[in-house]
């Protein structure tokens, strides 16, 4: 069964074969969510195209954070118009809650966009 590119990104699969896992542990693993496999267990593609590759993922992560801030501010402002401290608490707690999501998807997207790995399928 071949996953679409979007499904493979969403599920954190290898960009080359879309079968192997990029990360070792599930997103919900609070202490190990950031541990990556060095290479794909299925097709042996390296997930580290060059040293320091994932520094660039910080920019993707930054974009996620800004999107969360704006999204939460927008929802609160238009639906509730709460006191100022509510914005602070909601934005800070949501960004902490989304750290694993932001960390993983910034790396996954960065690998797909800039890793120079083409989809080849299993064979
Ligand atoms: Zn693979």
Backbone and ligand atoms as CSV (ligand in chain L), in Angstrom:
chain,resi,resn,atom,element,x,y,z
A,1,UNK,N,N,0.845,-1.204,0.000
A,1,UNK,CA,C,0.000,0.000,0.000
A,1,UNK,C,C,0.878,1.251,0.000
A,2,UNK,N,N,0.688,2.105,-0.978
A,2,UNK,CA,C,1.486,3.321,-1.070
A,2,UNK,C,C,0.725,4.501,-0.479
A,3,UNK,N,N,1.400,5.220,0.410
A,3,UNK,CA,C,0.798,6.412,0.991
A,3,UNK,C,C,0.976,7.589,0.044
A,4,UNK,N,N,0.046,8.530,0.072
A,4,UNK,CA,C,0.247,9.783,-0.651
A,4,UNK,C,C,1.317,10.584,0.090
A,5,UNK,N,N,1.883,11.585,-0.577
A,5,UNK,CA,C,2.904,12.429,0.045
A,5,UNK,C,C,2.367,13.078,1.330
A,6,UNK,N,N,1.132,13.584,1.268
A,6,UNK,CA,C,0.539,14.234,2.440
A,6,UNK,C,C,0.374,13.247,3.592
A,7,UNK,N,N,-0.121,12.059,3.286
A,7,UNK,CA,C,-0.322,11.047,4.331
A,7,UNK,C,C,1.014,10.629,4.932
A,8,UNK,N,N,2.048,10.513,4.073
A,8,UNK,CA,C,3.371,10.121,4.557
A,8,UNK,C,C,3.943,11.192,5.484
A,9,UNK,N,N,3.748,12.467,5.127
A,9,UNK,CA,C,4.212,13.567,5.980
A,9,UNK,C,C,3.461,13.526,7.311
A,10,UNK,N,N,2.152,13.391,7.224
A,10,UNK,CA,C,1.331,13.376,8.433
A,10,UNK,C,C,1.721,12.245,9.374
A,11,UNK,N,N,2.059,11.084,8.786
A,11,UNK,CA,C,2.409,9.923,9.610
A,11,UNK,C,C,3.896,9.835,9.920
A,12,UNK,N,N,4.687,10.798,9.436
A,12,UNK,CA,C,6.112,10.819,9.731
A,12,UNK,C,C,6.887,9.686,9.082
A,13,UNK,N,N,6.535,9.360,7.839
A,13,UNK,CA,C,7.206,8.268,7.131
A,13,UNK,C,C,8.380,8.790,6.312
A,14,UNK,N,N,9.294,7.869,5.996
A,14,UNK,CA,C,10.466,8.164,5.167
A,14,UNK,C,C,10.052,8.781,3.824
A,15,UNK,N,N,10.722,9.891,3.400
A,15,UNK,CA,C,10.357,10.525,2.125
A,15,UNK,C,C,10.660,9.645,0.911
A,16,UNK,N,N,11.568,8.711,1.054
A,16,UNK,CA,C,11.991,7.892,-0.092
A,16,UNK,C,C,11.036,6.729,-0.348
A,17,UNK,N,N,10.708,5.969,0.697
A,17,UNK,CA,C,9.859,4.785,0.489
A,17,UNK,C,C,8.463,4.965,1.095
A,18,UNK,N,N,8.292,5.973,1.924
A,18,UNK,CA,C,7.013,6.251,2.609
A,18,UNK,C,C,6.555,5.072,3.467
A,19,UNK,N,N,7.500,4.263,3.925
A,19,UNK,CA,C,7.142,3.133,4.787
A,19,UNK,C,C,7.858,3.175,6.131
A,20,UNK,N,N,9.175,3.466,6.105
A,20,UNK,CA,C,9.929,3.489,7.351
A,20,UNK,C,C,9.586,4.716,8.188
A,21,UNK,N,N,9.766,4.587,9.498
A,21,UNK,CA,C,9.468,5.679,10.417
A,21,UNK,C,C,10.659,6.638,10.513
A,22,UNK,N,N,10.405,7.952,10.533
A,22,UNK,CA,C,11.481,8.930,10.738
A,22,UNK,C,C,11.833,8.998,12.225
A,23,UNK,N,N,10.813,8.975,13.075
A,23,UNK,CA,C,11.040,9.064,14.520
A,23,UNK,C,C,10.897,7.697,15.186
A,24,UNK,N,N,11.674,7.492,16.255
A,24,UNK,CA,C,11.688,6.191,16.923
A,24,UNK,C,C,10.447,5.924,17.759
A,25,UNK,N,N,9.943,6.977,18.420
A,25,UNK,CA,C,8.853,6.794,19.375
A,25,UNK,C,C,7.643,7.613,18.941
A,26,UNK,N,N,6.454,7.268,19.452
A,26,UNK,CA,C,5.259,8.019,19.063
A,26,UNK,C,C,5.298,9.475,19.545
A,27,UNK,N,N,4.519,10.311,18.888
A,27,UNK,CA,C,4.420,11.734,19.215
A,27,UNK,C,C,4.025,11.946,20.669
A,28,UNK,N,N,3.266,11.010,21.219
A,28,UNK,CA,C,2.753,11.148,22.573
A,28,UNK,C,C,3.764,10.746,23.640
A,29,UNK,N,N,4.923,10.259,23.245
A,29,UNK,CA,C,5.957,9.916,24.214
A,29,UNK,C,C,6.627,11.202,24.706
A,30,UNK,N,N,6.316,11.627,25.920
A,30,UNK,CA,C,6.703,12.960,26.388
A,30,UNK,C,C,8.204,13.189,26.483
A,31,UNK,N,N,8.966,12.126,26.780
A,31,UNK,CA,C,10.397,12.333,26.946
A,31,UNK,C,C,11.210,11.959,25.710
A,32,UNK,N,N,10.638,11.154,24.824
A,32,UNK,CA,C,11.424,10.655,23.694
A,32,UNK,C,C,10.863,11.060,22.339
A,33,UNK,N,N,9.923,12.000,22.307
A,33,UNK,CA,C,9.282,12.349,21.034
A,33,UNK,C,C,10.273,12.879,20.002
A,34,UNK,N,N,11.443,13.385,20.458
A,34,UNK,CA,C,12.390,13.985,19.539
A,34,UNK,C,C,13.456,13.045,18.998
A,35,UNK,N,N,13.449,11.796,19.441
A,35,UNK,CA,C,14.511,10.873,19.027
A,35,UNK,C,C,14.247,10.364,17.607
A,36,UNK,N,N,15.206,10.653,16.706
A,36,UNK,CA,C,15.029,10.258,15.310
A,36,UNK,C,C,15.818,8.987,15.013
A,37,UNK,N,N,15.347,8.242,14.022
A,37,UNK,CA,C,16.155,7.167,13.476
A,37,UNK,C,C,17.242,7.793,12.598
A,38,UNK,N,N,18.431,7.198,12.582
A,38,UNK,CA,C,19.520,7.732,11.749
A,38,UNK,C,C,19.248,7.499,10.274
A,39,UNK,N,N,18.643,6.350,9.999
A,39,UNK,CA,C,18.293,6.049,8.612
A,39,UNK,C,C,17.019,5.227,8.587
A,40,UNK,N,N,16.463,5.112,7.388
A,40,UNK,CA,C,15.207,4.387,7.226
A,40,UNK,C,C,15.435,2.890,7.420
A,41,UNK,N,N,14.560,2.255,8.209
A,41,UNK,CA,C,14.691,0.817,8.462
A,41,UNK,C,C,14.304,0.001,7.233
A,42,UNK,N,N,13.572,0.605,6.305
A,42,UNK,CA,C,13.098,-0.134,5.125
A,42,UNK,C,C,14.052,0.046,3.940
A,43,UNK,N,N,14.393,1.303,3.596
A,43,UNK,CA,C,15.194,1.539,2.383
A,43,UNK,C,C,16.591,2.082,2.692
A,44,UNK,N,N,16.912,2.282,3.969
A,44,UNK,CA,C,18.243,2.724,4.413
A,44,UNK,C,C,18.627,4.129,3.964
A,45,UNK,N,N,17.658,4.940,3.558
A,45,UNK,CA,C,17.938,6.345,3.262
A,45,UNK,C,C,18.314,7.059,4.558
A,46,UNK,N,N,19.378,7.876,4.508
A,46,UNK,CA,C,19.785,8.607,5.705
A,46,UNK,C,C,18.822,9.760,5.976
A,47,UNK,N,N,18.456,9.927,7.239
A,47,UNK,CA,C,17.598,11.047,7.616
A,47,UNK,C,C,18.421,12.262,8.012
A,48,UNK,N,N,19.724,12.183,7.848
A,48,UNK,CA,C,20.608,13.307,8.144
A,48,UNK,C,C,21.417,13.613,6.886
A,49,UNK,N,N,20.827,14.355,5.917
A,49,UNK,CA,C,21.495,14.583,4.627
A,49,UNK,C,C,22.868,15.238,4.768
A,50,UNK,N,N,23.019,16.119,5.747
A,50,UNK,CA,C,24.330,16.732,6.000
A,50,UNK,C,C,24.389,17.148,7.468
A,51,UNK,N,N,25.606,17.360,8.022
A,51,UNK,CA,C,25.692,17.742,9.441
A,51,UNK,C,C,24.966,19.074,9.690
A,52,UNK,N,N,24.231,19.136,10.770
A,52,UNK,CA,C,23.519,20.373,11.111
A,52,UNK,C,C,22.325,20.657,10.228
A,53,UNK,N,N,21.889,19.665,9.494
A,53,UNK,CA,C,20.780,19.852,8.549
A,53,UNK,C,C,19.547,20.459,9.207
A,54,UNK,N,N,19.229,20.017,10.431
A,54,UNK,CA,C,17.955,20.412,11.036
A,54,UNK,C,C,17.960,21.773,11.713
A,55,UNK,N,N,19.102,22.492,11.651
A,55,UNK,CA,C,19.060,23.871,12.133
A,55,UNK,C,C,18.016,24.672,11.352
A,56,UNK,N,N,17.892,24.379,10.077
A,56,UNK,CA,C,16.918,25.086,9.232
A,56,UNK,C,C,15.484,24.830,9.651
A,57,UNK,N,N,15.257,23.687,10.320
A,57,UNK,CA,C,13.902,23.357,10.763
A,57,UNK,C,C,13.413,24.327,11.833
A,58,UNK,N,N,14.354,25.053,12.441
A,58,UNK,CA,C,13.957,26.075,13.424
A,58,UNK,C,C,13.038,27.115,12.795
A,59,UNK,N,N,13.292,27.425,11.526
A,59,UNK,CA,C,12.448,28.432,10.869
A,59,UNK,C,C,11.038,27.909,10.650
A,60,UNK,N,N,10.923,26.618,10.333
A,60,UNK,CA,C,9.603,26.019,10.169
A,60,UNK,C,C,8.890,26.005,11.518
A,61,UNK,N,N,9.632,25.632,12.561
A,61,UNK,CA,C,9.085,25.614,13.908
A,61,UNK,C,C,8.614,27.015,14.328
A,62,UNK,N,N,9.417,28.013,13.982
A,62,UNK,CA,C,9.060,29.406,14.266
A,62,UNK,C,C,7.747,29.776,13.571
A,63,UNK,N,N,7.604,29.346,12.324
A,63,UNK,CA,C,6.363,29.630,11.591
A,63,UNK,C,C,5.166,28.960,12.261
A,64,UNK,N,N,5.346,27.717,12.738
A,64,UNK,CA,C,4.274,27.037,13.473
A,64,UNK,C,C,3.880,27.852,14.701
A,65,UNK,N,N,4.892,28.292,15.453
A,65,UNK,CA,C,4.634,29.028,16.686
A,65,UNK,C,C,3.868,30.315,16.401
A,66,UNK,N,N,4.297,31.046,15.386
A,66,UNK,CA,C,3.591,32.280,15.027
A,66,UNK,C,C,2.151,31.956,14.631
A,67,UNK,N,N,1.964,30.878,13.865
A,67,UNK,CA,C,0.617,30.489,13.453
A,67,UNK,C,C,-0.251,30.144,14.666
A,68,UNK,N,N,0.316,29.444,15.663
A,68,UNK,CA,C,-0.429,29.143,16.892
A,68,UNK,C,C,-0.815,30.433,17.616
A,69,UNK,N,N,0.157,31.320,17.780
A,69,UNK,CA,C,-0.100,32.586,18.473
A,69,UNK,C,C,-1.248,33.336,17.815
A,70,UNK,N,N,-1.137,33.513,16.502
A,70,UNK,CA,C,-2.139,34.292,15.773
A,70,UNK,C,C,-3.492,33.583,15.829
A,71,UNK,N,N,-3.483,32.257,15.641
A,71,UNK,CA,C,-4.723,31.490,15.653
A,71,UNK,C,C,-5.444,31.584,16.990
A,72,UNK,N,N,-4.711,31.442,18.071
A,72,UNK,CA,C,-5.323,31.482,19.403
A,72,UNK,C,C,-5.797,32.888,19.730
A,73,UNK,N,N,-4.961,33.859,19.403
A,73,UNK,CA,C,-5.365,35.240,19.628
A,73,UNK,C,C,-6.660,35.536,18.891
A,74,UNK,N,N,-6.725,35.118,17.619
A,74,UNK,CA,C,-7.889,35.350,16.775
A,74,UNK,C,C,-9.147,34.720,17.389
A,75,UNK,N,N,-9.048,33.440,17.781
A,75,UNK,CA,C,-10.196,32.746,18.362
A,75,UNK,C,C,-10.682,33.435,19.635
A,76,UNK,N,N,-9.723,33.754,20.513
A,76,UNK,CA,C,-10.097,34.397,21.776
A,76,UNK,C,C,-10.724,35.767,21.525
A,77,UNK,N,N,-10.085,36.537,20.668
A,77,UNK,CA,C,-10.541,37.909,20.439
A,77,UNK,C,C,-11.936,37.942,19.832
A,78,UNK,N,N,-12.174,37.092,18.832
A,78,UNK,CA,C,-13.454,37.172,18.132
A,78,UNK,C,C,-14.592,36.459,18.824
A,79,UNK,N,N,-14.281,35.450,19.638
A,79,UNK,CA,C,-15.376,34.702,20.258
A,79,UNK,C,C,-15.588,35.022,21.734
A,80,UNK,N,N,-14.524,35.440,22.429
A,80,UNK,CA,C,-14.676,35.604,23.880
A,80,UNK,C,C,-14.313,36.993,24.383
A,81,UNK,N,N,-13.378,37.657,23.729
A,81,UNK,CA,C,-12.859,38.946,24.185
A,81,UNK,C,C,-12.551,38.943,25.683
A,82,UNK,N,N,-11.643,38.032,26.095
A,82,UNK,CA,C,-11.331,37.900,27.526
A,82,UNK,C,C,-10.358,38.985,28.004
A,83,UNK,N,N,-10.064,38.955,29.294
A,83,UNK,CA,C,-9.065,39.865,29.866
A,83,UNK,C,C,-7.678,39.526,29.312
A,84,UNK,N,N,-6.735,40.486,29.444
A,84,UNK,CA,C,-5.414,40.292,28.824
A,84,UNK,C,C,-4.675,39.068,29.351
A,85,UNK,N,N,-4.782,38.813,30.649
A,85,UNK,CA,C,-4.032,37.676,31.204
A,85,UNK,C,C,-4.478,36.357,30.578
A,86,UNK,N,N,-5.735,36.266,30.134
A,86,UNK,CA,C,-6.223,35.030,29.518
A,86,UNK,C,C,-5.463,34.751,28.219
A,87,UNK,N,N,-5.168,35.812,27.454
A,87,UNK,CA,C,-4.370,35.632,26.235
A,87,UNK,C,C,-3.008,35.031,26.574
A,88,UNK,N,N,-2.355,35.605,27.591
A,88,UNK,CA,C,-1.024,35.127,27.971
A,88,UNK,C,C,-1.074,33.661,28.370
A,89,UNK,N,N,-2.005,33.337,29.266
A,89,UNK,CA,C,-2.086,31.954,29.761
A,89,UNK,C,C,-2.430,30.993,28.614
A,90,UNK,N,N,-3.395,31.367,27.782
A,90,UNK,CA,C,-3.820,30.473,26.695
A,90,UNK,C,C,-2.692,30.270,25.688
A,91,UNK,N,N,-2.027,31.354,25.310
A,91,UNK,CA,C,-0.970,31.244,24.295
A,91,UNK,C,C,0.225,30.473,24.829
A,92,UNK,N,N,0.642,30.768,26.059
A,92,UNK,CA,C,1.810,30.080,26.614
A,92,UNK,C,C,1.516,28.593,26.842
A,93,UNK,N,N,0.349,28.281,27.407
A,93,UNK,CA,C,0.056,26.869,27.667
A,93,UNK,C,C,-0.120,26.097,26.356
A,94,UNK,N,N,-0.733,26.716,25.356
A,94,UNK,CA,C,-0.890,26.016,24.079
A,94,UNK,C,C,0.456,25.794,23.410
A,95,UNK,N,N,1.350,26.796,23.466
A,95,UNK,CA,C,2.638,26.575,22.802
A,95,UNK,C,C,3.454,25.500,23.505
A,96,UNK,N,N,3.337,25.392,24.824
A,96,UNK,CA,C,4.028,24.306,25.526
A,96,UNK,C,C,3.411,22.963,25.133
A,97,UNK,N,N,2.098,22.927,25.076
A,97,UNK,CA,C,1.393,21.702,24.713
A,97,UNK,C,C,1.789,21.226,23.308
A,98,UNK,N,N,2.033,22.185,22.401
A,98,UNK,CA,C,2.320,21.822,21.014
A,98,UNK,C,C,3.808,21.676,20.707
A,99,UNK,N,N,4.664,21.718,21.721
A,99,UNK,CA,C,6.104,21.567,21.452
A,99,UNK,C,C,6.423,20.259,20.704
A,100,UNK,N,N,5.917,19.099,21.145
A,100,UNK,CA,C,6.235,17.872,20.393
A,100,UNK,C,C,5.756,17.929,18.948
A,101,UNK,N,N,4.557,18.425,18.750
A,101,UNK,CA,C,4.001,18.558,17.402
A,101,UNK,C,C,4.883,19.451,16.536
A,102,UNK,N,N,5.184,20.624,17.070
A,102,UNK,CA,C,5.969,21.603,16.343
A,102,UNK,C,C,7.370,21.074,16.030
A,103,UNK,N,N,8.001,20.448,17.011
A,103,UNK,CA,C,9.346,19.899,16.837
A,103,UNK,C,C,9.373,18.856,15.726
A,104,UNK,N,N,8.438,17.920,15.797
A,104,UNK,CA,C,8.466,16.820,14.835
A,104,UNK,C,C,8.073,17.266,13.447
A,105,UNK,N,N,6.977,18.018,13.342
A,105,UNK,CA,C,6.529,18.367,11.996
A,105,UNK,C,C,7.440,19.385,11.333
A,106,UNK,N,N,8.152,20.206,12.108
A,106,UNK,CA,C,9.111,21.096,11.468
A,106,UNK,C,C,10.248,20.276,10.861
A,107,UNK,N,N,10.681,19.232,11.558
A,107,UNK,CA,C,11.754,18.387,11.008
A,107,UNK,C,C,11.272,17.551,9.826
A,108,UNK,N,N,10.070,17.002,9.968
A,108,UNK,CA,C,9.535,16.183,8.871
A,108,UNK,C,C,9.383,17.030,7.608
A,109,UNK,N,N,8.765,18.214,7.738
A,109,UNK,CA,C,8.573,19.077,6.573
A,109,UNK,C,C,9.902,19.533,5.998
A,110,UNK,N,N,10.858,19.862,6.873
A,110,UNK,CA,C,12.162,20.312,6.394
A,110,UNK,C,C,12.858,19.206,5.609
A,111,UNK,N,N,12.741,17.978,6.107
A,111,UNK,CA,C,13.348,16.837,5.411
A,111,UNK,C,C,12.686,16.632,4.042
A,112,UNK,N,N,11.363,16.763,3.996
A,112,UNK,CA,C,10.654,16.591,2.722
A,112,UNK,C,C,10.976,17.719,1.745
A,113,UNK,N,N,11.056,18.952,2.245
A,113,UNK,CA,C,11.243,20.102,1.352
A,113,UNK,C,C,12.687,20.277,0.909
A,114,UNK,N,N,13.636,20.080,1.840
A,114,UNK,CA,C,15.023,20.432,1.550
A,114,UNK,C,C,15.995,19.264,1.659
A,115,UNK,N,N,15.495,18.059,1.949
A,115,UNK,CA,C,16.383,16.919,2.135
A,115,UNK,C,C,16.923,16.357,0.827
A,116,UNK,N,N,16.351,16.769,-0.298
A,116,UNK,CA,C,16.798,16.263,-1.586
A,116,UNK,C,C,16.567,14.765,-1.749
A,117,UNK,N,N,15.538,14.241,-1.054
A,117,UNK,CA,C,15.230,12.808,-1.141
A,117,UNK,C,C,14.007,12.639,-2.026
A,118,UNK,N,N,14.159,11.885,-3.092
A,118,UNK,CA,C,13.030,11.661,-3.988
A,118,UNK,C,C,12.304,10.377,-3.622
A,119,UNK,N,N,11.003,10.372,-3.875
A,119,UNK,CA,C,10.207,9.186,-3.632
A,119,UNK,C,C,10.550,8.129,-4.683
A,120,UNK,N,N,10.950,6.949,-4.206
A,120,UNK,CA,C,11.318,5.890,-5.146
A,120,UNK,C,C,10.457,4.653,-4.993
A,121,UNK,N,N,9.679,4.599,-3.938
A,121,UNK,CA,C,8.940,3.362,-3.691
A,121,UNK,C,C,9.894,2.338,-3.087
A,122,UNK,N,N,9.397,1.160,-2.847
A,122,UNK,CA,C,10.172,0.160,-2.135
A,122,UNK,C,C,11.225,-0.483,-3.024
A,123,UNK,N,N,10.911,-0.678,-4.297
A,123,UNK,CA,C,11.852,-1.389,-5.170
A,123,UNK,C,C,12.579,-0.444,-6.133
L,1,ZN,ZN,ZN,12.657,4.574,3.482
